Amino acid sequence: MAVRELSVGYVAKRCGVKVSTLHFYEQKGLIQSWRNAGNQRRYKADVLRRVSVIKAAQKLGISLQDIKLTFATLPLSRTPTKQDWAKLSKSWQQQLENRIQAMIKLKDSLDGCIGCGCLSMKTCPIYNPEDELAVEGPGPVILER
């Protein structure tokens, strides 16, 4: 069975990214290509799924480094299976759950003091009299509890 060769332009259009984005992903080791006899980049069809996963993961706040580490567990010599992708998604579930909980905490605290130690809000003395939170460290310590 012949490997379907996809051009960089086709992959970019199909995935909704710029050609330079594909070059960047390749430089970062997230995807791979080869050169044909005319020295043009070519990709296997599974790159479409990989780029889609990269885009989805980035929208969720997953760093390119985390994406790369997770992709390293996938096979390079064959197209990843449904089971491969299920395994990949599990590796991000706890990270996403932690981010969701942090965002809920932030949302619930936006209208009041978040413990930053600024003492600029009228309600801060209720949460932070005499800047007691300073001993817990810098930044919004109440959110980090």
N, CA, C and O atoms as a MOPAC input file, in Angstrom:
PM7 MOZYME 1SCF
protein

 N      0.84600 1    -1.18400 1     0.00000 1
 C      0.00000 1     0.00000 1     0.00000 1
 C      0.88700 1     1.24200 1     0.00000 1
 O      1.73600 1     1.39800 1     0.87700 1
 N      0.69700 1     2.10700 1    -0.96000 1
 C      1.51200 1     3.31000 1    -1.07700 1
 C      1.11300 1     4.33200 1    -0.02000 1
 O     -0.06100 1     4.45200 1     0.33100 1
 N      2.10000 1     5.06400 1     0.48000 1
 C      1.85900 1     6.13400 1     1.43700 1
 C      1.31200 1     7.33300 1     0.68100 1
 O      1.89100 1     7.76700 1    -0.31500 1
 N      0.20500 1     7.86100 1     1.15600 1
 C     -0.37500 1     9.04500 1     0.53200 1
 C      0.49600 1    10.23800 1     0.88300 1
 O      0.71100 1    10.52800 1     2.06000 1
 N      0.99500 1    10.92600 1    -0.11900 1
 C      1.86500 1    12.07700 1     0.08100 1
 C      1.04600 1    13.35700 1     0.01400 1
 O      0.38700 1    13.62800 1    -0.98900 1
 N      1.08900 1    14.13400 1     1.07500 1
 C      0.35400 1    15.39600 1     1.12800 1
 C      1.33600 1    16.55300 1     1.06400 1
 O      2.36700 1    16.54100 1     1.73600 1
 N      1.01300 1    17.55100 1     0.25300 1
 C      1.87700 1    18.72300 1     0.15000 1
 C      1.68000 1    19.62400 1     1.36800 1
 O      0.66200 1    19.54200 1     2.05500 1
 N      2.65200 1    20.47100 1     1.62100 1
 C      2.57400 1    21.38600 1     2.75000 1
 C      1.39500 1    22.35400 1     2.58000 1
 O      0.72500 1    22.70000 1     3.55300 1
 N      1.15200 1    22.77900 1     1.35600 1
 C      0.02500 1    23.67600 1     1.10200 1
 C     -1.31400 1    23.01400 1     1.37400 1
 O     -2.21400 1    23.62700 1     1.94800 1
 N     -1.43900 1    21.76200 1     0.96100 1
 C     -2.68100 1    21.01900 1     1.19800 1
 C     -2.91700 1    20.84700 1     2.69400 1
 O     -4.02300 1    21.08000 1     3.18200 1
 N     -1.87400 1    20.43700 1     3.42500 1
 C     -2.01000 1    20.21900 1     4.86700 1
 C     -2.38300 1    21.52600 1     5.56600 1
 O     -3.25300 1    21.54300 1     6.43700 1
 N     -1.72600 1    22.61100 1     5.18300 1
 C     -2.02200 1    23.90900 1     5.79200 1
 C     -3.48200 1    24.29800 1     5.56200 1
 O     -4.17600 1    24.70300 1     6.49400 1
 N     -3.94500 1    24.17200 1     4.31700 1
 C     -5.32900 1    24.53100 1     3.99500 1
 C     -6.30800 1    23.62100 1     4.71800 1
 O     -7.28200 1    24.09300 1     5.30400 1
 N     -6.05600 1    22.33700 1     4.68100 1
 C     -6.95600 1    21.34800 1     5.29700 1
 C     -7.06100 1    21.52400 1     6.80300 1
 O     -8.12500 1    21.30800 1     7.38500 1
 N     -5.94800 1    21.91900 1     7.44300 1
 C     -5.93000 1    22.06200 1     8.90600 1
 C     -6.25500 1    23.47900 1     9.37100 1
 O     -6.44300 1    23.71300 1    10.56500 1
 N     -6.32100 1    24.42000 1     8.43700 1
 C     -6.63200 1    25.79900 1     8.81800 1
 C     -5.47300 1    26.49800 1     9.51800 1
 O     -5.68200 1    27.30500 1    10.42400 1
 N     -4.24900 1    26.18600 1     9.09400 1
 C     -3.06000 1    26.84200 1     9.64800 1
 C     -2.22000 1    27.38600 1     8.49900 1
 O     -2.43700 1    27.03600 1     7.33900 1
 N     -1.27800 1    28.22800 1     8.82500 1
 C     -0.35000 1    28.74700 1     7.82600 1
 C      0.75800 1    27.72800 1     7.57600 1
 O      1.06300 1    26.89400 1     8.42900 1
 N      1.34100 1    27.81500 1     6.40800 1
 C      2.47800 1    26.94700 1     6.07900 1
 C      3.58300 1    27.15300 1     7.10900 1
 O      4.22500 1    26.19200 1     7.53200 1
 N      3.80700 1    28.39300 1     7.51000 1
 C      4.85300 1    28.67400 1     8.50000 1
 C      4.56600 1    27.98200 1     9.83300 1
 O      5.49500 1    27.63200 1    10.56100 1
 N      3.28800 1    27.78300 1    10.15700 1
 C      2.92200 1    27.06500 1    11.37700 1
 C      3.35800 1    25.61300 1    11.27800 1
 O      3.87300 1    25.04800 1    12.24300 1
 N      3.15600 1    25.01400 1    10.12700 1
 C      3.59800 1    23.63000 1     9.92900 1
 C      5.10800 1    23.52700 1    10.04400 1
 O      5.62000 1    22.58600 1    10.65100 1
 N      5.82500 1    24.47900 1     9.46900 1
 C      7.28500 1    24.49200 1     9.58400 1
 C      7.69900 1    24.62900 1    11.04600 1
 O      8.63900 1    23.97500 1    11.49700 1
 N      6.98800 1    25.48500 1    11.78300 1
 C      7.27400 1    25.66900 1    13.21200 1
 C      7.02900 1    24.37700 1    13.98100 1
 O      7.86900 1    23.97000 1    14.78400 1
 N      5.89400 1    23.72900 1    13.74900 1
 C      5.59300 1    22.46500 1    14.42400 1
 C      6.65600 1    21.41500 1    14.10500 1
 O      7.05200 1    20.63200 1    14.96900 1
 N      7.10400 1    21.41200 1    12.86500 1
 C      8.13200 1    20.45500 1    12.47100 1
 C      9.45700 1    20.76700 1    13.16900 1
 O     10.15500 1    19.86400 1    13.63200 1
 N      9.78900 1    22.04500 1    13.23600 1
 C     11.01600 1    22.46200 1    13.91800 1
 C     10.98400 1    22.05900 1    15.39400 1
 O     12.01500 1    21.71400 1    15.97100 1
 N      9.80500 1    22.10400 1    15.99400 1
 C      9.63800 1    21.74200 1    17.40900 1
 C      9.53100 1    20.23900 1    17.61800 1
 O      9.46100 1    19.78000 1    18.75800 1
 N      9.51700 1    19.47200 1    16.54500 1
 C      9.46500 1    18.01600 1    16.66100 1
 C      8.07100 1    17.45700 1    16.88500 1
 O      7.92900 1    16.32200 1    17.34100 1
 N      7.03400 1    18.23800 1    16.57100 1
 C      5.66100 1    17.78900 1    16.77100 1
 C      5.12600 1    16.99600 1    15.58300 1
 O      4.28300 1    16.11400 1    15.74800 1
 N      5.61100 1    17.30900 1    14.39900 1
 C      5.22800 1    16.59300 1    13.18600 1
 C      6.50000 1    16.34500 1    12.38200 1
 O      7.54800 1    16.92600 1    12.66100 1
 N      6.39200 1    15.47600 1    11.38700 1
 C      7.56200 1    15.21700 1    10.54500 1
 C      7.14600 1    15.10900 1     9.08700 1
 O      6.02100 1    14.73300 1     8.75600 1
 N      8.09300 1    15.45200 1     8.23700 1
 C      7.87900 1    15.37100 1     6.79600 1
 C      9.12100 1    14.77000 1     6.16700 1
 O     10.09500 1    14.45600 1     6.85100 1
 N      9.07100 1    14.62000 1     4.87700 1
 C     10.23900 1    14.21400 1     4.12000 1
 C     10.23100 1    15.02300 1     2.82600 1
 O      9.25600 1    15.71200 1     2.52400 1
 N     11.30000 1    14.93900 1     2.08000 1
 C     11.41300 1    15.65800 1     0.80800 1
 C     11.27000 1    14.67300 1    -0.34200 1
 O     11.84000 1    13.58200 1    -0.32300 1
 N     10.50200 1    15.07700 1    -1.33500 1
 C     10.36600 1    14.22800 1    -2.52000 1
 C     11.52500 1    14.50000 1    -3.48000 1
 O     12.43700 1    15.26000 1    -3.15400 1
 N     11.49000 1    13.88700 1    -4.64700 1
 C     12.57400 1    14.03300 1    -5.62900 1
 C     12.75400 1    15.48400 1    -6.07000 1
 O     13.85400 1    15.88200 1    -6.45100 1
 N     11.69300 1    16.26900 1    -6.02100 1
 C     11.75600 1    17.68600 1    -6.37800 1
 C     12.09400 1    18.58000 1    -5.19800 1
 O     11.98300 1    19.80200 1    -5.29000 1
 N     12.50900 1    17.97700 1    -4.08400 1
 C     12.88700 1    18.67600 1    -2.84800 1
 C     11.71400 1    19.43300 1    -2.21200 1
 O     11.91200 1    20.45000 1    -1.54700 1
 N     10.50400 1    18.93300 1    -2.42200 1
 C      9.32300 1    19.53500 1    -1.80800 1
 C      8.93000 1    18.72000 1    -0.58000 1
 O      9.03800 1    17.49300 1    -0.56800 1
 N      8.47000 1    19.43000 1     0.45500 1
 C      8.01200 1    18.75100 1     1.66700 1
 C      6.78300 1    17.91600 1     1.37100 1
 O      5.90500 1    18.31100 1     0.60300 1
 N      6.74100 1    16.73400 1     2.00800 1
 C      5.57800 1    15.86000 1     1.90600 1
 C      5.28200 1    15.30000 1     3.29100 1
 O      6.18300 1    15.06900 1     4.09800 1
 N      3.99700 1    15.08800 1     3.54200 1
 C      3.53800 1    14.56200 1     4.82800 1
 C      2.68300 1    13.33600 1     4.60900 1
 O      2.02700 1    13.19700 1     3.57600 1
 N      2.69300 1    12.44000 1     5.59400 1
 C      1.74400 1    11.32300 1     5.60800 1
 C      0.39200 1    11.87100 1     6.04900 1
 O      0.32000 1    12.93100 1     6.67100 1
 N     -0.66300 1    11.16000 1     5.73000 1
 C     -2.02500 1    11.60700 1     6.03300 1
 C     -2.27300 1    11.77500 1     7.53100 1
 O     -3.10600 1    12.59300 1     7.92300 1
 N     -1.56200 1    11.01000 1     8.38500 1
 C     -1.81300 1    11.12900 1     9.82200 1
 C     -1.41200 1    12.49200 1    10.38200 1
 O     -1.77100 1    12.81800 1    11.51300 1
 N     -0.67900 1    13.28800 1     9.61700 1
 C     -0.30200 1    14.62000 1    10.08900 1
 C     -1.53900 1    15.49900 1    10.25800 1
 O     -1.54700 1    16.41600 1    11.07900 1
 N     -2.59100 1    15.21500 1     9.47400 1
 C     -3.83100 1    15.98700 1     9.61300 1
 C     -4.40100 1    15.84400 1    11.02800 1
 O     -4.83800 1    16.82300 1    11.63400 1
 N     -4.39000 1    14.62800 1    11.53500 1
 C     -4.89800 1    14.38600 1    12.88100 1
 C     -3.96100 1    14.99300 1    13.92300 1
 O     -4.41800 1    15.58600 1    14.90000 1
 N     -2.66300 1    14.84800 1    13.71900 1
 C     -1.69700 1    15.40400 1    14.67300 1
 C     -1.84900 1    16.92300 1    14.77800 1
 O     -1.86800 1    17.46900 1    15.88100 1
 N     -1.95600 1    17.60000 1    13.64800 1
 C     -2.10900 1    19.05800 1    13.67500 1
 C     -3.43800 1    19.43600 1    14.32600 1
 O     -3.50700 1    20.42200 1    15.06000 1
 N     -4.47800 1    18.67500 1    14.07000 1
 C     -5.77200 1    18.95000 1    14.70500 1
 C     -5.69100 1    18.79400 1    16.21900 1
 O     -6.26300 1    19.59100 1    16.96200 1
 N     -4.98600 1    17.77500 1    16.66900 1
 C     -4.80200 1    17.57500 1    18.10900 1
 C     -3.97700 1    18.72000 1    18.70400 1
 O     -4.28500 1    19.20700 1    19.79200 1
 N     -2.94500 1    19.14400 1    18.00100 1
 C     -2.12700 1    20.26500 1    18.48300 1
 C     -2.99600 1    21.50200 1    18.66000 1
 O     -2.94000 1    22.16600 1    19.69500 1
 N     -3.79600 1    21.80800 1    17.64700 1
 C     -4.66100 1    22.99000 1    17.71700 1
 C     -5.66300 1    22.88700 1    18.86300 1
 O     -5.86700 1    23.85100 1    19.60100 1
 N     -6.28400 1    21.72400 1    19.01300 1
 C     -7.25800 1    21.53400 1    20.09400 1
 C     -6.58200 1    21.64900 1    21.45500 1
 O     -7.11400 1    22.29300 1    22.35900 1
 N     -5.42900 1    21.03900 1    21.60500 1
 C     -4.70900 1    21.08000 1    22.87800 1
 C     -4.28600 1    22.50400 1    23.21400 1
 O     -4.38000 1    22.92300 1    24.36800 1
 N     -3.82400 1    23.24600 1    22.22100 1
 C     -3.43600 1    24.62600 1    22.47500 1
 C     -4.63400 1    25.46300 1    22.91200 1
 O     -4.49600 1    26.32500 1    23.78100 1
 N     -5.80000 1    25.22600 1    22.32800 1
 C     -7.00800 1    25.95900 1    22.74300 1
 C     -7.35600 1    25.66900 1    24.19800 1
 O     -7.95700 1    26.50200 1    24.87600 1
 N     -6.97900 1    24.49100 1    24.67200 1
 C     -7.23100 1    24.12600 1    26.06400 1
 C     -6.12300 1    24.60000 1    26.99800 1
 O     -6.19400 1    24.39300 1    28.20900 1
 N     -5.10700 1    25.23100 1    26.43700 1
 C     -4.02500 1    25.75100 1    27.25600 1
 C     -2.87400 1    24.78700 1    27.47500 1
 O     -2.01300 1    25.04100 1    28.31700 1
 N     -2.84000 1    23.70400 1    26.74600 1
 C     -1.74100 1    22.74500 1    26.86000 1
 C     -0.53300 1    23.33200 1    26.11900 1
 O     -0.65800 1    23.78700 1    24.98200 1
 N      0.60500 1    23.32000 1    26.75400 1
 C      1.80800 1    23.89300 1    26.14000 1
 C      2.32800 1    22.99300 1    25.02900 1
 O      2.06000 1    21.79100 1    25.00700 1
 N      3.07300 1    23.58900 1    24.11300 1
 C      3.67600 1    22.80100 1    23.03100 1
 C      4.63600 1    21.76400 1    23.59600 1
 O      4.76000 1    20.66700 1    23.05100 1
 N      5.31000 1    22.10600 1    24.68100 1
 C      6.22400 1    21.14200 1    25.30000 1
 C      5.45800 1    19.92700 1    25.81500 1
 O      5.90000 1    18.79500 1    25.62000 1
 N      4.30800 1    20.14700 1    26.47400 1
 C      3.49000 1    19.02800 1    26.95200 1
 C      2.93500 1    18.21100 1    25.77800 1
 O      2.85200 1    16.98500 1    25.84500 1
 N      2.56200 1    18.90200 1    24.71700 1
 C      2.07500 1    18.19700 1    23.52800 1
 C      3.18500 1    17.31800 1    22.96800 1
 O      2.95800 1    16.16000 1    22.61800 1
 N      4.37600 1    17.87400 1    22.88800 1
 C      5.51400 1    17.11200 1    22.35900 1
 C      5.80800 1    15.88300 1    23.22000 1
 O      6.04500 1    14.79700 1    22.69200 1
 N      5.79300 1    16.05200 1    24.53500 1
 C      6.05300 1    14.92600 1    25.43000 1
 C      5.01200 1    13.83300 1    25.26300 1
 O      5.33300 1    12.64400 1    25.29200 1
 N      3.77200 1    14.24100 1    25.08900 1
 C      2.70100 1    13.26500 1    24.91000 1
 C      2.80700 1    12.59700 1    23.54200 1
 O      2.61900 1    11.38500 1    23.42900 1
 N      3.10200 1    13.36900 1    22.51500 1
 C      3.26700 1    12.79600 1    21.17800 1
 C      4.41800 1    11.79500 1    21.14700 1
 O      4.40600 1    10.85700 1    20.35000 1
 N      5.40300 1    11.99000 1    22.00300 1
 C      6.54700 1    11.07100 1    22.02500 1
 C      6.12700 1     9.65000 1    22.39100 1
 O      6.85800 1     8.69800 1    22.11500 1
 N      4.96300 1     9.50000 1    23.00400 1
 C      4.47300 1     8.17300 1    23.36200 1
 C      3.73000 1     7.51200 1    22.20200 1
 O      3.39600 1     6.33000 1    22.27800 1
 N      3.47000 1     8.25900 1    21.13600 1
 C      2.75100 1     7.71400 1    19.98300 1
 C      3.73700 1     7.12900 1    18.97100 1
 O      4.89100 1     7.55300 1    18.90200 1
 N      3.28200 1     6.17200 1    18.20300 1
 C      4.16900 1     5.55300 1    17.20600 1
 C      4.44900 1     6.49100 1    16.04200 1
 O      3.55000 1     7.18200 1    15.56200 1
 N      5.69200 1     6.51200 1    15.59400 1
 C      6.05500 1     7.31400 1    14.42500 1
 C      5.98100 1     6.49800 1    13.14400 1
 O      5.82200 1     7.05300 1    12.05700 1
 N      6.09500 1     5.19500 1    13.27000 1
 C      6.16900 1     4.34900 1    12.08100 1
 C      4.80300 1     3.95400 1    11.53000 1
 O      4.72100 1     3.35900 1    10.45600 1
 N      3.73800 1     4.27400 1    12.24600 1
 C      2.40700 1     3.94800 1    11.74000 1
 C      1.41900 1     5.03200 1    12.17100 1
 O      1.69300 1     5.82000 1    13.07600 1
 N      0.29200 1     5.05000 1    11.51800 1
 C     -0.74700 1     5.99800 1    11.89700 1
 C     -1.29000 1     5.60800 1    13.26200 1
 O     -1.62600 1     4.44400 1    13.47700 1
 N     -1.38200 1     6.55300 1    14.18400 1
 C     -1.91400 1     6.22400 1    15.50800 1
 C     -3.34700 1     5.69700 1    15.41900 1
 O     -4.14800 1     6.15900 1    14.60500 1
 N     -3.64500 1     4.73200 1    16.26500 1
 C     -4.97900 1     4.13000 1    16.30200 1
 C     -5.88400 1     4.91200 1    17.25200 1
 O     -5.44600 1     5.83400 1    17.94000 1
 N     -7.13700 1     4.52400 1    17.26800 1
 C     -8.09200 1     5.12900 1    18.19700 1
 C     -7.62700 1     4.92500 1    19.63600 1
 O     -7.76900 1     5.82500 1    20.46400 1
 N     -7.08100 1     3.77000 1    19.93700 1
 C     -6.57200 1     3.48400 1    21.28200 1
 C     -5.37500 1     4.37200 1    21.62500 1
 O     -5.23300 1     4.81800 1    22.76300 1
 N     -4.51100 1     4.62600 1    20.63000 1
 C     -3.38000 1     5.53000 1    20.84100 1
 C     -3.86700 1     6.91700 1    21.23500 1
 O     -3.35000 1     7.53000 1    22.16900 1
 N     -4.87000 1     7.40300 1    20.50900 1
 C     -5.37700 1     8.75000 1    20.79300 1
 C     -6.11200 1     8.79200 1    22.12900 1
 O     -6.06600 1     9.81000 1    22.82000 1
 N     -6.78200 1     7.71900 1    22.50300 1
 C     -7.44900 1     7.67100 1    23.81000 1
 C     -6.40700 1     7.75300 1    24.92600 1
 O     -6.61100 1     8.44400 1    25.92400 1
 N     -5.30800 1     7.05400 1    24.75400 1
 C     -4.21500 1     7.10000 1    25.73500 1
 C     -3.64900 1     8.51100 1    25.84100 1
 O     -3.37300 1     9.00300 1    26.93500 1
 N     -3.48000 1     9.15400 1    24.68700 1
 C     -2.97000 1    10.51700 1    24.65300 1
 C     -3.87800 1    11.45500 1    25.44300 1
 O     -3.39600 1    12.25000 1    26.25000 1
 N     -5.16700 1    11.36800 1    25.22000 1
 C     -6.09400 1    12.28800 1    25.88300 1
 C     -6.11500 1    12.09300 1    27.39400 1
 O     -6.29100 1    13.05900 1    28.13700 1
 N     -5.94200 1    10.87300 1    27.85400 1
 C     -5.92600 1    10.61500 1    29.29500 1
 C     -4.77300 1    11.33100 1    29.98400 1
 O     -4.88600 1    11.73400 1    31.14200 1
 N     -3.66500 1    11.48500 1    29.26700 1
 C     -2.50600 1    12.12200 1    29.88200 1
 C     -2.76000 1    13.59500 1    30.18300 1
 O     -2.07000 1    14.18500 1    31.01500 1
 N     -3.74300 1    14.19400 1    29.51600 1
 C     -4.04800 1    15.60700 1    29.75200 1
 C     -5.24400 1    15.82400 1    30.66900 1
 O     -5.48700 1    16.95500 1    31.09100 1
 N     -5.98900 1    14.78900 1    30.98800 1
 C     -7.22400 1    14.97000 1    31.74700 1
 C     -7.00300 1    15.60500 1    33.11500 1
 O     -7.74900 1    16.51000 1    33.48800 1
 N     -6.00900 1    15.16200 1    33.87100 1
 C     -5.77600 1    15.73200 1    35.19500 1
 C     -5.31200 1    17.17900 1    35.09300 1
 O     -5.72000 1    18.02700 1    35.88600 1
 N     -4.47000 1    17.45100 1    34.12800 1
 C     -4.00400 1    18.81800 1    33.92400 1
 C     -5.18600 1    19.73700 1    33.61000 1
 O     -5.26600 1    20.84900 1    34.13100 1
 N     -6.09600 1    19.27700 1    32.76400 1
 C     -7.26600 1    20.07200 1    32.42400 1
 C     -8.20700 1    20.22000 1    33.62300 1
 O     -8.77000 1    21.29400 1    33.84000 1
 N     -8.37700 1    19.16200 1    34.39000 1
 C     -9.23000 1    19.23200 1    35.57700 1
 C     -8.67600 1    20.25300 1    36.57600 1
 O     -9.43600 1    21.03000 1    37.15400 1
 N     -7.36200 1    20.25200 1    36.77700 1
 C     -6.74500 1    21.23400 1    37.67200 1
 C     -6.96800 1    22.65600 1    37.16300 1
 O     -7.24300 1    23.56600 1    37.94500 1
 N     -6.85000 1    22.84000 1    35.85600 1
 C     -7.06200 1    24.16400 1    35.26300 1
 C     -8.52100 1    24.59700 1    35.41900 1
 O     -8.79500 1    25.76600 1    35.69100 1
 N     -9.45400 1    23.66500 1    35.24800 1
 C    -10.87800 1    23.98000 1    35.40900 1
 C    -11.15900 1    24.43000 1    36.83800 1
 O    -11.85200 1    25.42300 1    37.05700 1
 N    -10.62200 1    23.69800 1    37.80600 1
 C    -10.85100 1    24.06100 1    39.20900 1
 C    -10.25200 1    25.43000 1    39.52800 1
 O    -10.85800 1    26.21500 1    40.25800 1
 N     -9.07800 1    25.72000 1    38.99400 1
 C     -8.44300 1    27.02900 1    39.21800 1
 C     -9.28400 1    28.14500 1    38.59600 1
 O     -9.41000 1    29.22800 1    39.16700 1
 N     -9.85800 1    27.87100 1    37.42300 1
 C    -10.67600 1    28.88200 1    36.76000 1
 C    -11.98100 1    29.11700 1    37.51900 1
 O    -12.45300 1    30.25100 1    37.59900 1
 N    -12.56200 1    28.06700 1    38.07200 1
 C    -13.77500 1    28.22300 1    38.87400 1
 C    -13.46600 1    29.06500 1    40.10600 1
 O    -14.23500 1    29.95500 1    40.46600 1
 N    -12.34800 1    28.78200 1    40.74200 1
 C    -11.94700 1    29.54700 1    41.91600 1
 C    -11.73000 1    31.02000 1    41.56100 1
 O    -12.14200 1    31.91000 1    42.30400 1
 N    -11.08900 1    31.26700 1    40.43600 1
 C    -10.86400 1    32.64100 1    39.98700 1
 C    -12.18300 1    33.32200 1    39.68000 1
 O    -12.39500 1    34.46600 1    40.08200 1
 N    -13.07800 1    32.63600 1    38.97300 1
 C    -14.39200 1    33.20700 1    38.62100 1
 C    -15.16200 1    33.59500 1    39.86900 1
 O    -15.78400 1    34.65600 1    39.91900 1
 N    -15.12100 1    32.72700 1    40.88100 1
 C    -15.85700 1    32.98500 1    42.10800 1
 C    -15.24300 1    34.09500 1    42.95800 1
 O    -15.88900 1    34.61600 1    43.86700 1
 N    -13.99500 1    34.45600 1    42.66100 1
 C    -13.30400 1    35.47400 1    43.45700 1
 C    -13.14500 1    36.80300 1    42.73700 1
 O    -12.60100 1    37.74600 1    43.31100 1
 N    -13.60000 1    36.90200 1    41.50500 1
 C    -13.35100 1    38.11000 1    40.72300 1
 C    -14.00000 1    39.35800 1    41.31200 1
 O    -13.49300 1    40.46100 1    41.10600 1
 N    -15.08500 1    39.21600 1    42.02500 1
 C    -15.76500 1    40.39400 1    42.54800 1
 C    -15.29900 1    40.78100 1    43.94500 1
 O    -15.87300 1    41.68300 1    44.55400 1
 N    -14.29600 1    40.13400 1    44.45200 1
 C    -13.79200 1    40.45000 1    45.78300 1
 C    -12.29500 1    40.29200 1    45.84900 1
 O    -11.62200 1    40.16000 1    44.82700 1
 N    -11.79100 1    40.30700 1    47.03700 1
 C    -10.35300 1    40.19500 1    47.25600 1
 C     -9.86900 1    38.79000 1    46.89100 1
 O    -10.50600 1    37.79400 1    47.23200 1
 N     -8.74300 1    38.73000 1    46.19800 1
 C     -8.14300 1    37.44300 1    45.85000 1
 C     -6.85700 1    37.20900 1    46.62400 1
 O     -6.12600 1    36.25700 1    46.35200 1
 N     -6.58200 1    38.07400 1    47.58500 1
 C     -5.43400 1    37.87100 1    48.44900 1
 C     -4.11300 1    38.25600 1    47.84800 1
 O     -3.08900 1    37.64600 1    48.15800 1
 N     -4.11100 1    39.26500 1    46.98500 1
 C     -2.85400 1    39.64200 1    46.33500 1
 C     -1.97900 1    40.49500 1    47.24100 1
 O     -0.79100 1    40.66700 1    46.96800 1
 N     -2.54500 1    41.02700 1    48.30900 1
 C     -1.76100 1    41.85500 1    49.21600 1
 C     -1.70100 1    43.31400 1    48.81400 1
 O     -0.92100 1    44.07600 1    49.38700 1
 N     -2.51000 1    43.72600 1    47.83600 1
 C     -2.42200 1    45.10400 1    47.35100 1
 C     -3.02200 1    46.10500 1    48.34200 1
 O     -2.62700 1    47.27100 1    48.35300 1
 N     -3.95600 1    45.66900 1    49.15900 1
 C     -4.64100 1    46.51200 1    50.15200 1
 C     -5.35700 1    47.70700 1    49.53600 1
 O     -5.60200 1    48.70000 1    50.22200 1
 N     -5.69600 1    47.62700 1    48.25300 1
 C     -6.34700 1    48.75400 1    47.58900 1
 C     -7.86600 1    48.66500 1    47.60700 1
 O     -8.54500 1    49.65800 1    47.34500 1
 N     -8.40800 1    47.49300 1    47.91100 1
 C     -9.86200 1    47.35400 1    47.93800 1
 C    -10.38200 1    47.57400 1    49.34500 1
 O     -9.71400 1    47.25800 1    50.33000 1
 N    -11.58100 1    48.11900 1    49.42100 1
 C    -12.17500 1    48.36200 1    50.72800 1
 C    -12.39700 1    47.05900 1    51.49000 1
 O    -12.40100 1    47.05800 1    52.72100 1
 N    -12.58100 1    45.95700 1    50.78100 1
 C    -12.82800 1    44.68600 1    51.45400 1
 C    -11.55100 1    43.96900 1    51.85500 1
 O    -11.60900 1    42.99300 1    52.60400 1
 N    -10.39700 1    44.42600 1    51.37600 1
 C     -9.15200 1    43.73300 1    51.69600 1
 C     -8.90100 1    43.60600 1    53.20300 1
 O     -8.43700 1    42.55400 1    53.64200 1
 N     -9.18400 1    44.62100 1    54.00400 1
 C     -8.94600 1    44.43200 1    55.43500 1
 C     -9.74100 1    43.26200 1    56.02100 1
 O     -9.33300 1    42.67900 1    57.02500 1
 N    -10.87700 1    42.91600 1    55.40000 1
 C    -11.64700 1    41.77300 1    55.87800 1
 C    -10.85700 1    40.48500 1    55.63200 1
 O    -10.78900 1    39.61000 1    56.49400 1
 N    -10.26200 1    40.38700 1    54.43700 1
 C     -9.52800 1    39.18800 1    54.06200 1
 C     -8.06200 1    39.22900 1    54.47200 1
 O     -7.43500 1    38.19300 1    54.69500 1
 N     -7.53200 1    40.43600 1    54.56700 1
 C     -6.10100 1    40.56400 1    54.73700 1
 C     -5.75000 1    41.70300 1    55.69600 1
 O     -4.99900 1    42.60700 1    55.32800 1
 N     -6.28700 1    41.67200 1    56.92700 1
 C     -5.95300 1    42.75400 1    57.85800 1
 C     -4.45700 1    42.77600 1    58.16200 1
 O     -3.83400 1    41.73600 1    58.37700 1
 N     -3.90200 1    43.97000 1    58.17500 1
 C     -2.47400 1    44.15300 1    58.45700 1
 C     -1.60000 1    43.35000 1    57.50300 1
 O     -0.47200 1    42.99600 1    57.84800 1
 N     -2.10300 1    43.06200 1    56.32100 1
 C     -1.36900 1    42.30900 1    55.29600 1
 C     -0.83500 1    40.97600 1    55.82400 1
 O      0.31300 1    40.60800 1    55.57600 1
 N     -1.69400 1    40.26300 1    56.55700 1
 C     -1.31300 1    38.96800 1    57.12500 1
 C     -0.94800 1    37.93800 1    56.05100 1
 O     -0.17000 1    37.01600 1    56.30100 1
 N     -1.51600 1    38.10600 1    54.86200 1
 C     -1.25100 1    37.14300 1    53.80000 1
 C      0.18000 1    37.20600 1    53.27100 1
 O      0.62000 1    36.29900 1    52.56600 1
 N      0.89600 1    38.25400 1    53.60100 1
 C      2.26800 1    38.38700 1    53.11000 1
 C      3.13900 1    37.21700 1    53.53800 1
 O      4.06800 1    36.85100 1    52.81800 1
 N      2.86100 1    36.62500 1    54.68900 1
 C      3.67900 1    35.50600 1    55.15400 1
 C      3.45100 1    34.24200 1    54.32800 1
 O      4.27900 1    33.33200 1    54.34300 1
 N      2.31800 1    34.18300 1    53.60000 1
 C      2.03200 1    33.01800 1    52.76200 1
 C      2.71300 1    33.09500 1    51.40400 1
 O      2.74400 1    32.10500 1    50.67300 1
 N      3.25800 1    34.25400 1    51.05800 1
 C      3.97800 1    34.39200 1    49.80400 1
 C      3.40300 1    35.46700 1    48.92400 1
 O      2.39500 1    36.08600 1    49.26400 1
 N      4.04600 1    35.69700 1    47.77400 1
 C      3.59400 1    36.75500 1    46.86800 1
 C      2.40700 1    36.31400 1    46.03200 1
 O      2.11600 1    35.12400 1    45.91100 1
 N      1.73300 1    37.29300 1    45.46100 1
 C      0.65500 1    37.01500 1    44.51300 1
 C     -0.66600 1    36.67000 1    45.18100 1
 O     -0.83100 1    36.86700 1    46.38400 1
 N     -1.60200 1    36.15400 1    44.39800 1
 C     -2.95800 1    35.87300 1    44.87500 1
 C     -3.01100 1    34.57700 1    45.68200 1
 O     -3.47900 1    33.55200 1    45.18800 1
 N     -2.53700 1    34.62600 1    46.90700 1
 C     -2.39300 1    33.40700 1    47.70900 1
 C     -3.72300 1    32.74400 1    48.04700 1
 O     -3.77400 1    31.52700 1    48.22800 1
 N     -4.78900 1    33.51300 1    48.13500 1
 C     -6.08500 1    32.90600 1    48.44100 1
 C     -6.51200 1    31.98000 1    47.30400 1
 O     -7.08400 1    30.91800 1    47.55000 1
 N     -6.24000 1    32.37200 1    46.08200 1
 C     -6.60400 1    31.52600 1    44.93300 1
 C     -5.79100 1    30.25300 1    44.88200 1
 O     -6.24400 1    29.25200 1    44.32800 1
 N     -4.60100 1    30.27200 1    45.44800 1
 C     -3.71100 1    29.12100 1    45.36400 1
 C     -3.91300 1    28.12600 1    46.50500 1
 O     -3.23700 1    27.09900 1    46.56000 1
 N     -4.82000 1    28.42000 1    47.39300 1
 C     -5.07500 1    27.49800 1    48.50700 1
 C     -5.79500 1    26.26200 1    48.02800 1
 O     -6.09400 1    25.37300 1    48.82500 1

